[in-house]
């Protein structure tokens, strides 16, 4: 496999390992996220305050320092209109503010913290431990849009006629974050509309562009040329859903069985990188080369909100949630080296 650009994946920030009942343990040999800490290293300091704006030196994105600039929750259409008004008014001196797409908003999250799930020492003010809108519609239900919860980092979708919070962003980033794949725009009733002037994800299409041929096969591995990650072509290592400990053990056994390369249980950001926000059932890019794709997958990332739970990808929808480590809830999809490191 070709070498991986170290800037192609987003590190989760997780630095501790936990067993199935939530007790902290030594990371060496655990197979967990914090053992590998895969992804682009976070700069120190990560954030650079500039009066009322903050530069994220990891992604290159610029955020309002006030994480609740409107002061109240808004419908999705109102959120898009609020950001458009910021640009008309040259708010904070700029005219290129936007509602962040789901990958941009998730890029702020640290999986080592909770309430809020932001990196320690962040300079933001008025962070509300609740749901924040993104500009990305939910393909599975276009009258809904994706949102992220800043207390614990969950990502799901909510009806566009419900009220959630707004955190504007600007800047093109530095190429760390891939585009979401969304190419369609929808109104609050889920009807497809023209993207021009909408302020939606599919209009701005920010993020690293996808290669024309995103995937290729090398033996038992499918290489994702967007991230450089190698995935097992058979996307179901186990015949049935397993517990988190069983998932880690299955990957360890795969490595011990003479399988080519070094396999890991992917962290939650690596799993999310597979999602195409234009699609659902599964939320994978059209023409993907995987076999035996399942609806739910374990990650190697513990939920520090409740350390006896771990993060999982709900691939039918493209959502990010959690599951109790002791239950046989999800399937196993190993990722291989070369890895984002």
LINRAHU-V188595 format. One record per pair of residues at least 12 apart in sequence whose C-alpha atoms are under 10 Angstrom apart, sorted by the first residue. I is the first residue (numbers start at 1). J is the second residue. If there is no record, write none. Layout:
I_J ; I_J
//
This chain:
1_218 ; 1_221 ; 1_222 ; 1_223 ; 1_228 ; 1_229 ; 1_230 ; 1_261 ; 1_337 ; 1_338 ; 2_223 ; 2_225 ; 2_228 ; 2_229 ; 2_230 ; 2_337 ; 2_338 ; 3_228 ; 3_229 ; 3_337 ; 3_338 ; 3_339 ; 3_340 ; 4_225 ; 4_227 ; 4_228 ; 4_229 ; 4_230 ; 4_337 ; 4_338 ; 4_339 ; 4_340 ; 4_341 ; 5_39 ; 5_40 ; 5_176 ; 5_226 ; 5_227 ; 5_228 ; 5_229 ; 5_338 ; 5_339 ; 5_340 ; 5_341 ; 6_38 ; 6_39 ; 6_40 ; 6_41 ; 6_176 ; 6_227 ; 6_228 ; 6_338 ; 6_339 ; 6_340 ; 6_341 ; 7_39 ; 7_40 ; 7_41 ; 7_58 ; 7_59 ; 7_174 ; 7_175 ; 7_176 ; 7_177 ; 7_227 ; 7_228 ; 7_340 ; 7_341 ; 8_39 ; 8_40 ; 8_175 ; 8_176 ; 8_177 ; 8_178 ; 8_208 ; 8_225 ; 8_226 ; 8_227 ; 8_228 ; 8_229 ; 8_273 ; 8_339 ; 8_340 ; 8_341 ; 9_38 ; 9_39 ; 9_40 ; 9_41 ; 9_175 ; 9_176 ; 9_177 ; 9_178 ; 9_226 ; 9_227 ; 9_228 ; 9_229 ; 9_269 ; 9_270 ; 9_273 ; 9_339 ; 9_340 ; 9_341 ; 10_37 ; 10_38 ; 10_39 ; 10_40 ; 10_41 ; 10_42 ; 10_58 ; 10_59 ; 10_103 ; 10_106 ; 10_107 ; 10_176 ; 10_177 ; 10_178 ; 10_227 ; 10_267 ; 10_268 ; 10_269 ; 10_270 ; 10_273 ; 10_340 ; 10_341 ; 11_33 ; 11_34 ; 11_36 ; 11_37 ; 11_38 ; 11_39 ; 11_40 ; 11_41 ; 11_42 ; 11_58 ; 11_107 ; 11_109 ; 11_110 ; 11_111 ; 11_267 ; 11_268 ; 11_269 ; 11_270 ; 11_340 ; 11_341 ; 12_33 ; 12_34 ; 12_37 ; 12_38 ; 12_39 ; 12_40 ; 12_41 ; 12_42 ; 12_106 ; 12_107 ; 12_108 ; 12_109 ; 12_110 ; 12_111 ; 12_112 ; 12_267 ; 12_268 ; 12_269 ; 12_270 ; 12_301 ; 13_33 ; 13_34 ; 13_37 ; 13_38 ; 13_39 ; 13_41 ; 13_42 ; 13_109 ; 13_110 ; 13_111 ; 13_112 ; 13_113 ; 13_118 ; 13_119 ; 13_301 ; 14_32 ; 14_33 ; 14_34 ; 14_35 ; 14_36 ; 14_37 ; 14_38 ; 14_110 ; 14_111 ; 14_112 ; 14_113 ; 14_267 ; 14_301 ; 14_302 ; 14_303 ; 14_304 ; 15_27 ; 15_32 ; 15_33 ; 15_34 ; 15_35 ; 15_36 ; 15_37 ; 15_111 ; 15_112 ; 15_301 ; 16_32 ; 16_33 ; 16_34 ; 16_35 ; 16_37 ; 16_111 ; 16_112 ; 16_301 ; 16_302 ; 16_304 ; 17_30 ; 17_31 ; 17_32 ; 17_33 ; 17_34 ; 17_35 ; 17_300 ; 17_301 ; 17_302 ; 17_304 ; 17_307 ; 18_30 ; 18_32 ; 18_34 ; 18_301 ; 18_302 ; 18_303 ; 18_304 ; 18_307 ; 18_308 ; 18_309 ; 18_310 ; 19_32 ; 19_244 ; 19_245 ; 19_302 ; 19_307 ; 19_308 ; 19_309 ; 19_325 ; 19_326 ; 20_243 ; 20_244 ; 20_245 ; 20_302 ; 20_307 ; 20_308 ; 20_309 ; 20_310 ; 20_324 ; 20_325 ; 20_326 ; 20_327 ; 21_306 ; 21_307 ; 21_308 ; 21_309 ; 21_324 ; 21_325 ; 21_326 ; 22_302 ; 22_303 ; 22_304 ; 22_306 ; 22_307 ; 22_308 ; 22_309 ; 22_310 ; 22_325 ; 23_307 ; 23_308 ; 24_307 ; 29_252 ; 30_245 ; 30_248 ; 30_249 ; 30_252 ; 30_300 ; 31_247 ; 31_248 ; 31_249 ; 31_251 ; 31_252 ; 31_263 ; 31_264 ; 31_265 ; 31_266 ; 31_300 ; 32_248 ; 32_264 ; 32_265 ; 32_266 ; 32_267 ; 32_299 ; 32_300 ; 32_301 ; 32_302 ; 33_264 ; 33_265 ; 33_266 ; 33_267 ; 33_268 ; 33_299 ; 33_300 ; 33_301 ; 33_302 ; 34_112 ; 34_267 ; 34_300 ; 34_301 ; 34_302 ; 35_300 ; 36_264 ; 36_266 ; 36_267 ; 36_300 ; 36_339 ; 36_340 ; 36_341 ; 37_267 ; 37_340 ; 37_341 ; 38_266 ; 38_267 ; 38_269 ; 38_270 ; 38_339 ; 38_340 ; 38_341 ; 39_176 ; 39_267 ; 39_269 ; 39_270 ; 39_339 ; 39_340 ; 39_341 ; 40_58 ; 40_59 ; 40_176 ; 40_340 ; 40_341 ; 41_58 ; 41_340 ; 41_341 ; 42_56 ; 42_57 ; 42_58 ; 42_59 ; 42_119 ; 43_56 ; 43_57 ; 43_58 ; 44_57 ; 44_58 ; 45_57 ; 45_58 ; 45_121 ; 45_122 ; 46_58 ; 46_59 ; 46_119 ; 46_120 ; 46_121 ; 46_122 ; 46_123 ; 47_59 ; 47_60 ; 47_62 ; 47_119 ; 47_121 ; 47_122 ; 47_123 ; 47_124 ; 48_62 ; 48_122 ; 48_123 ; 49_62 ; 49_63 ; 49_64 ; 49_65 ; 49_122 ; 49_123 ; 49_124 ; 50_62 ; 50_64 ; 50_65 ; 51_64 ; 51_65 ; 51_92 ; 52_64 ; 52_65 ; 52_66 ; 52_92 ; 52_93 ; 52_124 ; 53_65 ; 53_66 ; 53_92 ; 53_123 ; 53_124 ; 53_169 ; 53_170 ; 54_66 ; 54_122 ; 54_123 ; 54_124 ; 54_169 ; 55_169 ; 55_170 ; 55_171 ; 55_173 ; 56_107 ; 56_108 ; 56_122 ; 56_173 ; 57_173 ; 57_174 ; 58_107 ; 58_108 ; 58_173 ; 58_174 ; 58_176 ; 59_104 ; 59_107 ; 59_108 ; 59_171 ; 59_172 ; 59_173 ; 59_174 ; 59_175 ; 59_176 ; 59_177 ; 60_170 ; 60_171 ; 60_172 ; 60_173 ; 60_174 ; 60_175 ; 60_176 ; 60_177 ; 61_100 ; 61_104 ; 61_107 ; 61_108 ; 61_169 ; 61_170 ; 61_171 ; 61_172 ; 61_173 ; 61_174 ; 62_97 ; 62_168 ; 62_169 ; 62_170 ; 62_171 ; 62_172 ; 62_173 ; 63_97 ; 63_98 ; 63_100 ; 63_105 ; 63_108 ; 63_124 ; 63_167 ; 63_168 ; 63_169 ; 63_170 ; 63_171 ; 64_91 ; 64_92 ; 64_97 ; 64_124 ; 64_125 ; 64_167 ; 64_168 ; 64_169 ; 64_170 ; 65_122 ; 65_123 ; 65_124 ; 65_125 ; 65_126 ; 65_127 ; 65_167 ; 65_168 ; 66_123 ; 66_124 ; 66_125 ; 66_126 ; 66_127 ; 66_167 ; 66_168 ; 67_124 ; 67_125 ; 67_126 ; 67_127 ; 67_128 ; 67_132 ; 67_165 ; 67_166 ; 67_167 ; 67_168 ; 68_124 ; 68_125 ; 68_126 ; 68_127 ; 68_128 ; 68_132 ; 68_165 ; 68_166 ; 68_167 ; 68_168 ; 69_82 ; 69_125 ; 69_126 ; 69_127 ; 69_165 ; 69_166 ; 69_167 ; 69_168 ; 70_82 ; 70_83 ; 70_165 ; 70_166 ; 70_167 ; 71_126 ; 71_165 ; 71_166 ; 72_163 ; 72_164 ; 72_165 ; 72_166 ; 73_130 ; 73_131 ; 73_132 ; 73_133 ; 73_162 ; 73_163 ; 73_164 ; 73_165 ; 73_166 ; 74_132 ; 74_133 ; 74_160 ; 74_161 ; 74_162 ; 74_163 ; 74_164 ; 74_165 ; 74_166 ; 75_133 ; 75_159 ; 75_160 ; 75_161 ; 75_162 ; 75_163 ; 75_164 ; 75_165 ; 75_166 ; 75_188 ; 76_99 ; 76_133 ; 76_134 ; 76_135 ; 76_137 ; 76_143 ; 76_144 ; 76_145 ; 76_158 ; 76_159 ; 76_160 ; 76_161 ; 76_162 ; 76_163 ; 76_164 ; 76_165 ; 76_166 ; 76_187 ; 76_188 ; 77_135 ; 77_160 ; 77_161 ; 77_162 ; 77_163 ; 77_187 ; 77_188 ; 77_198 ; 77_199 ; 77_200 ; 78_160 ; 78_161 ; 78_163 ; 78_166 ; 79_98 ; 79_99 ; 79_133 ; 79_134 ; 79_135 ; 79_160 ; 79_163 ; 79_164 ; 79_165 ; 79_166 ; 79_167 ; 79_168 ; 79_199 ; 80_98 ; 80_99 ; 80_133 ; 80_134 ; 80_135 ; 80_166 ; 80_168 ; 80_198 ; 80_199 ; 80_200 ; 81_98 ; 81_99 ; 81_198 ; 81_199 ; 82_98 ; 82_99 ; 82_166 ; 82_168 ; 83_95 ; 83_96 ; 83_97 ; 83_98 ; 83_99 ; 83_166 ; 83_167 ; 83_168 ; 83_169 ; 83_199 ; 84_96 ; 84_97 ; 84_98 ; 84_99 ; 84_197 ; 84_198 ; 84_199 ; 85_97 ; 86_98 ; 86_168 ; 94_170 ; 95_170 ; 96_168 ; 96_169 ; 96_170 ; 96_171 ; 96_172 ; 97_167 ; 97_168 ; 97_169 ; 97_170 ; 97_171 ; 97_199 ; 98_134 ; 98_135 ; 98_167 ; 98_168 ; 98_169 ; 98_170 ; 98_171 ; 98_199 ; 98_200 ; 98_201 ; 98_204 ; 99_132 ; 99_133 ; 99_134 ; 99_135 ; 99_136 ; 99_166 ; 99_167 ; 99_168 ; 99_169 ; 99_170 ; 99_199 ; 99_200 ; 99_201 ; 99_204 ; 100_132 ; 100_133 ; 100_134 ; 100_135 ; 100_136 ; 100_166 ; 100_167 ; 100_168 ; 100_169 ; 100_170 ; 100_199 ; 100_200 ; 100_201 ; 100_204 ; 100_206 ; 101_133 ; 101_134 ; 101_135 ; 101_136 ; 101_137 ; 101_146 ; 101_147 ; 101_169 ; 101_179 ; 101_180 ; 101_182 ; 101_200 ; 101_201 ; 101_202 ; 101_204 ; 101_205 ; 101_206 ; 101_207 ; 102_132 ; 102_133 ; 102_134 ; 102_135 ; 102_136 ; 102_137 ; 102_145 ; 102_146 ; 102_147 ; 102_148 ; 102_155 ; 102_156 ; 102_179 ; 102_180 ; 102_201 ; 102_277 ; 103_134 ; 103_136 ; 103_148 ; 103_177 ; 103_178 ; 103_179 ; 103_180 ; 103_206 ; 103_207 ; 103_269 ; 103_272 ; 103_273 ; 104_134 ; 104_135 ; 104_169 ; 104_173 ; 104_177 ; 104_178 ; 104_179 ; 104_180 ; 104_206 ; 104_207 ; 105_132 ; 105_133 ; 105_134 ; 105_135 ; 105_147 ; 105_148 ; 105_149 ; 105_150 ; 105_155 ; 105_167 ; 105_168 ; 105_169 ; 106_118 ; 106_134 ; 106_147 ; 106_148 ; 106_149 ; 106_150 ; 106_153 ; 106_154 ; 106_155 ; 106_269 ; 107_176 ; 107_177 ; 107_269 ; 108_122 ; 108_150 ; 108_153 ; 109_148 ; 109_149 ; 109_150 ; 109_151 ; 109_152 ; 109_153 ; 109_154 ; 110_150 ; 110_152 ; 110_153 ; 110_304 ; 111_152 ; 111_153 ; 111_268 ; 111_301 ; 111_302 ; 111_303 ; 111_304 ; 111_305 ; 111_311 ; 112_152 ; 112_301 ; 112_302 ; 112_303 ; 112_304 ; 112_305 ; 113_151 ; 113_152 ; 113_153 ; 113_303 ; 113_304 ; 113_305 ; 114_129 ; 114_150 ; 114_151 ; 114_152 ; 114_153 ; 114_303 ; 114_304 ; 114_305 ; 114_306 ; 115_127 ; 115_128 ; 115_129 ; 115_130 ; 115_149 ; 115_150 ; 115_151 ; 115_152 ; 115_153 ; 115_305 ; 116_128 ; 116_129 ; 116_130 ; 116_149 ; 116_150 ; 116_151 ; 116_152 ; 116_153 ; 117_129 ; 117_149 ; 117_150 ; 117_151 ; 117_152 ; 117_153 ; 117_154 ; 117_304 ; 117_305 ; 118_150 ; 118_151 ; 118_152 ; 118_153 ; 127_150 ; 127_151 ; 127_165 ; 127_167 ; 128_149 ; 128_150 ; 128_151 ; 128_165 ; 129_149 ; 129_150 ; 129_151 ; 129_152 ; 129_153 ; 130_147 ; 130_148 ; 130_149 ; 130_150 ; 130_151 ; 130_152 ; 130_153 ; 130_164 ; 130_165 ; 131_146 ; 131_147 ; 131_148 ; 131_149 ; 131_150 ; 131_151 ; 131_152 ; 131_153 ; 131_154 ; 131_155 ; 131_156 ; 131_157 ; 131_158 ; 131_163 ; 131_164 ; 131_165 ; 131_166 ; 132_146 ; 132_147 ; 132_148 ; 132_149 ; 132_150 ; 132_155 ; 132_163 ; 132_164 ; 132_165 ; 132_166 ; 132_167 ; 133_145 ; 133_146 ; 133_147 ; 133_148 ; 133_149 ; 133_157 ; 133_158 ; 133_160 ; 133_163 ; 133_164 ; 133_165 ; 133_166 ; 133_167 ; 133_168 ; 134_146 ; 134_147 ; 134_148 ; 134_157 ; 134_164 ; 134_165 ; 134_166 ; 134_167 ; 134_168 ; 134_200 ; 134_201 ; 135_147 ; 135_185 ; 135_198 ; 135_199 ; 135_200 ; 135_201 ; 135_202 ; 135_203 ; 135_204 ; 136_157 ; 136_180 ; 136_181 ; 136_182 ; 136_183 ; 136_184 ; 136_185 ; 136_186 ; 136_200 ; 136_201 ; 136_202 ; 136_277 ; 136_278 ; 137_157 ; 137_158 ; 137_159 ; 137_160 ; 137_182 ; 137_184 ; 137_185 ; 137_186 ; 137_187 ; 137_188 ; 137_190 ; 137_200 ; 137_201 ; 137_202 ; 137_277 ; 137_278 ; 138_156 ; 138_157 ; 138_158 ; 138_159 ; 138_182 ; 138_186 ; 138_190 ; 138_277 ; 138_278 ; 138_279 ; 138_280 ; 138_317 ; 138_318 ; 138_319 ; 139_157 ; 139_182 ; 139_184 ; 139_185 ; 139_186 ; 139_190 ; 139_276 ; 139_277 ; 139_278 ; 139_279 ; 139_280 ; 139_281 ; 139_283 ; 139_317 ; 139_318 ; 140_157 ; 140_277 ; 140_278 ; 140_279 ; 140_280 ; 140_281 ; 140_282 ; 140_283 ; 140_316 ; 140_317 ; 140_318 ; 141_157 ; 141_158 ; 141_159 ; 141_189 ; 141_190 ; 141_280 ; 141_317 ; 142_157 ; 142_158 ; 142_159 ; 142_160 ; 142_184 ; 142_185 ; 142_186 ; 142_187 ; 142_188 ; 142_189 ; 142_190 ; 142_191 ; 142_192 ; 143_157 ; 143_158 ; 143_159 ; 143_160 ; 143_161 ; 143_186 ; 143_187 ; 143_188 ; 143_189 ; 143_190 ; 143_191 ; 143_192 ; 144_156 ; 144_157 ; 144_158 ; 144_159 ; 144_160 ; 144_161 ; 144_162 ; 144_186 ; 144_187 ; 144_188 ; 144_189 ; 144_190 ; 145_157 ; 145_158 ; 145_159 ; 145_160 ; 145_161 ; 145_186 ; 145_188 ; 145_190 ; 146_158 ; 146_159 ; 146_160 ; 146_277 ; 146_318 ; 146_319 ; 147_164 ; 147_165 ; 147_166 ; 147_319 ; 148_164 ; 148_165 ; 148_320 ; 149_164 ; 149_165 ; 151_305 ; 152_303 ; 152_304 ; 152_305 ; 152_306 ; 153_303 ; 153_305 ; 153_311 ; 153_320 ; 153_321 ; 154_303 ; 154_311 ; 154_319 ; 154_320 ; 154_321 ; 154_322 ; 155_313 ; 155_318 ; 155_319 ; 155_320 ; 155_321 ; 156_314 ; 156_317 ; 156_318 ; 156_319 ; 156_320 ; 156_321 ; 157_317 ; 157_318 ; 157_319 ; 159_188 ; 159_189 ; 159_190 ; 160_187 ; 160_188 ; 160_189 ; 160_190 ; 161_188 ; 161_189 ; 170_206 ; 171_206 ; 172_204 ; 172_206 ; 172_207 ; 172_208 ; 173_206 ; 173_207 ; 173_208 ; 174_207 ; 174_208 ; 175_206 ; 175_207 ; 175_208 ; 175_209 ; 176_207 ; 176_208 ; 176_227 ; 177_206 ; 177_207 ; 177_208 ; 177_209 ; 177_227 ; 177_273 ; 178_205 ; 178_206 ; 178_207 ; 178_208 ; 178_209 ; 178_210 ; 178_226 ; 178_227 ; 178_273 ; 179_201 ; 179_202 ; 179_204 ; 179_205 ; 179_206 ; 179_207 ; 179_208 ; 179_209 ; 179_210 ; 179_226 ; 179_273 ; 179_276 ; 179_277 ; 180_201 ; 180_202 ; 180_205 ; 180_206 ; 180_207 ; 180_208 ; 180_209 ; 180_210 ; 180_273 ; 180_274 ; 180_275 ; 180_276 ; 180_277 ; 180_278 ; 181_201 ; 181_202 ; 181_205 ; 181_206 ; 181_207 ; 181_209 ; 181_210 ; 181_275 ; 181_276 ; 181_277 ; 181_278 ; 181_279 ; 181_284 ; 181_285 ; 182_200 ; 182_201 ; 182_202 ; 182_203 ; 182_205 ; 182_276 ; 182_277 ; 182_278 ; 182_279 ; 183_195 ; 183_200 ; 183_201 ; 183_202 ; 183_203 ; 183_204 ; 183_205 ; 183_277 ; 183_278 ; 184_200 ; 184_201 ; 184_202 ; 184_203 ; 184_277 ; 184_278 ; 185_198 ; 185_199 ; 185_200 ; 185_201 ; 185_202 ; 185_203 ; 185_278 ; 186_198 ; 186_200 ; 186_202 ; 187_200 ; 201_277 ; 202_277 ; 202_278 ; 208_226 ; 208_227 ; 209_226 ; 210_225 ; 210_226 ; 210_227 ; 211_224 ; 211_225 ; 211_226 ; 212_225 ; 212_226 ; 213_225 ; 213_226 ; 213_287 ; 213_288 ; 214_226 ; 214_227 ; 214_228 ; 214_285 ; 214_286 ; 214_287 ; 214_288 ; 214_289 ; 215_228 ; 215_230 ; 215_285 ; 215_287 ; 215_288 ; 215_289 ; 215_290 ; 216_230 ; 216_288 ; 216_289 ; 217_230 ; 217_231 ; 217_232 ; 217_233 ; 217_289 ; 217_290 ; 218_230 ; 218_232 ; 218_233 ; 219_232 ; 219_233 ; 219_260 ; 220_232 ; 220_233 ; 220_234 ; 220_259 ; 220_260 ; 220_261 ; 221_233 ; 221_234 ; 221_260 ; 221_261 ; 221_289 ; 221_290 ; 221_334 ; 221_335 ; 221_336 ; 222_234 ; 222_288 ; 222_289 ; 222_290 ; 222_335 ; 222_336 ; 223_289 ; 223_335 ; 223_336 ; 223_338 ; 224_273 ; 224_274 ; 224_288 ; 224_289 ; 226_273 ; 226_274 ; 227_270 ; 227_273 ; 227_274 ; 227_339 ; 227_340 ; 228_336 ; 228_337 ; 228_338 ; 228_339 ; 228_340 ; 229_266 ; 229_270 ; 229_273 ; 229_274 ; 229_335 ; 229_336 ; 229_337 ; 229_338 ; 229_339 ; 229_340 ; 230_261 ; 230_263 ; 230_334 ; 230_335 ; 230_336 ; 230_337 ; 230_338 ; 230_339 ; 231_263 ; 231_264 ; 231_266 ; 231_271 ; 231_274 ; 231_290 ; 231_333 ; 231_334 ; 231_335 ; 231_336 ; 231_337 ; 232_263 ; 232_290 ; 232_291 ; 232_333 ; 232_334 ; 232_335 ; 232_336 ; 233_288 ; 233_289 ; 233_290 ; 233_291 ; 233_292 ; 233_293 ; 233_333 ; 233_334 ; 233_335 ; 234_289 ; 234_290 ; 234_291 ; 234_292 ; 234_293 ; 234_333 ; 234_334 ; 235_290 ; 235_291 ; 235_292 ; 235_293 ; 235_294 ; 235_297 ; 235_331 ; 235_332 ; 235_333 ; 235_334 ; 235_335 ; 236_290 ; 236_291 ; 236_292 ; 236_293 ; 236_294 ; 236_297 ; 236_331 ; 236_332 ; 236_333 ; 236_334 ; 237_250 ; 237_251 ; 237_254 ; 237_292 ; 237_331 ; 237_332 ; 237_333 ; 237_334 ; 238_250 ; 238_251 ; 238_330 ; 238_331 ; 238_332 ; 238_333 ; 239_292 ; 239_331 ; 239_332 ; 240_294 ; 240_328 ; 240_329 ; 240_330 ; 240_331 ; 240_332 ; 241_294 ; 241_296 ; 241_297 ; 241_298 ; 241_327 ; 241_328 ; 241_329 ; 241_330 ; 241_331 ; 241_332 ; 242_297 ; 242_298 ; 242_325 ; 242_326 ; 242_327 ; 242_328 ; 242_329 ; 242_330 ; 242_331 ; 242_332 ; 243_298 ; 243_323 ; 243_324 ; 243_325 ; 243_326 ; 243_327 ; 243_328 ; 243_329 ; 243_330 ; 243_331 ; 243_332 ; 244_265 ; 244_297 ; 244_298 ; 244_299 ; 244_300 ; 244_302 ; 244_308 ; 244_309 ; 244_310 ; 244_311 ; 244_323 ; 244_324 ; 244_325 ; 244_326 ; 244_327 ; 244_328 ; 244_329 ; 244_330 ; 244_331 ; 244_332 ; 245_300 ; 245_325 ; 245_326 ; 245_327 ; 245_328 ; 246_325 ; 246_326 ; 246_327 ; 246_328 ; 246_331 ; 246_332 ; 247_265 ; 247_297 ; 247_298 ; 247_299 ; 247_300 ; 247_325 ; 247_328 ; 247_330 ; 247_331 ; 247_332 ; 247_333 ; 247_334 ; 248_264 ; 248_265 ; 248_298 ; 248_299 ; 248_300 ; 248_332 ; 248_334 ; 249_265 ; 250_264 ; 250_265 ; 250_332 ; 250_334 ; 251_263 ; 251_264 ; 251_265 ; 251_332 ; 251_333 ; 251_334 ; 251_335 ; 252_264 ; 252_265 ; 254_334 ; 260_336 ; 261_335 ; 261_336 ; 261_337 ; 261_338 ; 262_334 ; 262_335 ; 262_336 ; 262_337 ; 262_338 ; 262_339 ; 263_333 ; 263_334 ; 263_335 ; 263_336 ; 263_337 ; 263_338 ; 263_339 ; 264_299 ; 264_300 ; 264_333 ; 264_334 ; 264_335 ; 264_336 ; 264_337 ; 264_339 ; 265_297 ; 265_298 ; 265_299 ; 265_300 ; 265_301 ; 265_332 ; 265_333 ; 265_334 ; 265_335 ; 265_336 ; 266_297 ; 266_298 ; 266_299 ; 266_300 ; 266_301 ; 266_332 ; 266_333 ; 266_334 ; 266_335 ; 266_336 ; 266_339 ; 267_298 ; 267_299 ; 267_300 ; 267_301 ; 267_302 ; 267_311 ; 267_312 ; 267_335 ; 268_297 ; 268_298 ; 268_299 ; 268_300 ; 268_301 ; 268_302 ; 268_310 ; 268_311 ; 268_312 ; 268_313 ; 268_320 ; 268_321 ; 269_299 ; 269_301 ; 269_311 ; 269_313 ; 269_320 ; 270_299 ; 270_300 ; 270_313 ; 270_335 ; 270_339 ; 270_340 ; 271_297 ; 271_298 ; 271_299 ; 271_300 ; 271_312 ; 271_313 ; 271_314 ; 271_315 ; 271_318 ; 271_320 ; 271_333 ; 271_334 ; 271_335 ; 272_299 ; 272_312 ; 272_313 ; 272_314 ; 272_315 ; 272_318 ; 272_319 ; 272_320 ; 274_288 ; 274_313 ; 274_315 ; 274_318 ; 275_313 ; 275_314 ; 275_315 ; 275_316 ; 275_317 ; 275_318 ; 275_319 ; 276_315 ; 276_318 ; 277_317 ; 277_318 ; 278_318 ; 279_316 ; 279_317 ; 279_318 ; 280_315 ; 280_316 ; 280_317 ; 280_318 ; 281_293 ; 281_294 ; 281_295 ; 281_314 ; 281_315 ; 281_316 ; 281_317 ; 281_318 ; 282_294 ; 282_295 ; 282_296 ; 282_314 ; 282_315 ; 282_316 ; 282_317 ; 282_318 ; 283_295 ; 283_314 ; 283_315 ; 283_316 ; 283_317 ; 283_318 ; 283_319 ; 284_315 ; 284_316 ; 284_317 ; 284_318 ; 293_315 ; 293_316 ; 293_331 ; 293_333 ; 294_314 ; 294_315 ; 294_316 ; 294_330 ; 294_331 ; 294_332 ; 294_333 ; 295_313 ; 295_314 ; 295_315 ; 295_316 ; 295_317 ; 295_318 ; 295_330 ; 295_331 ; 296_312 ; 296_313 ; 296_314 ; 296_315 ; 296_316 ; 296_317 ; 296_318 ; 296_319 ; 296_320 ; 296_321 ; 296_329 ; 296_330 ; 296_331 ; 296_332 ; 296_333 ; 297_311 ; 297_312 ; 297_313 ; 297_314 ; 297_315 ; 297_323 ; 297_329 ; 297_330 ; 297_331 ; 297_332 ; 297_333 ; 297_334 ; 298_310 ; 298_311 ; 298_312 ; 298_313 ; 298_314 ; 298_321 ; 298_322 ; 298_323 ; 298_325 ; 298_329 ; 298_330 ; 298_331 ; 298_332 ; 298_333 ; 298_334 ; 299_311 ; 299_312 ; 299_313 ; 299_322 ; 299_330 ; 299_331 ; 299_332 ; 299_333 ; 299_334 ; 300_312 ; 301_322 ; 302_322 ; 302_323 ; 302_325 ; 303_321 ; 303_322 ; 303_323 ; 303_324 ; 303_325 ; 306_322 ; 306_323 ; 306_324 ; 307_324 ; 307_325 ; 308_323 ; 308_324 ; 308_325 ; 308_326 ; 309_321 ; 309_322 ; 309_323 ; 309_324 ; 309_325 ; 309_326 ; 309_327 ; 310_322 ; 310_323 ; 310_324 ; 310_325 ; 310_326 ; 311_323 ; 311_324 ; 311_325 ; 312_329 ; 312_330 ; 312_331 ; 313_330 ; 313_331 ; 314_330
//
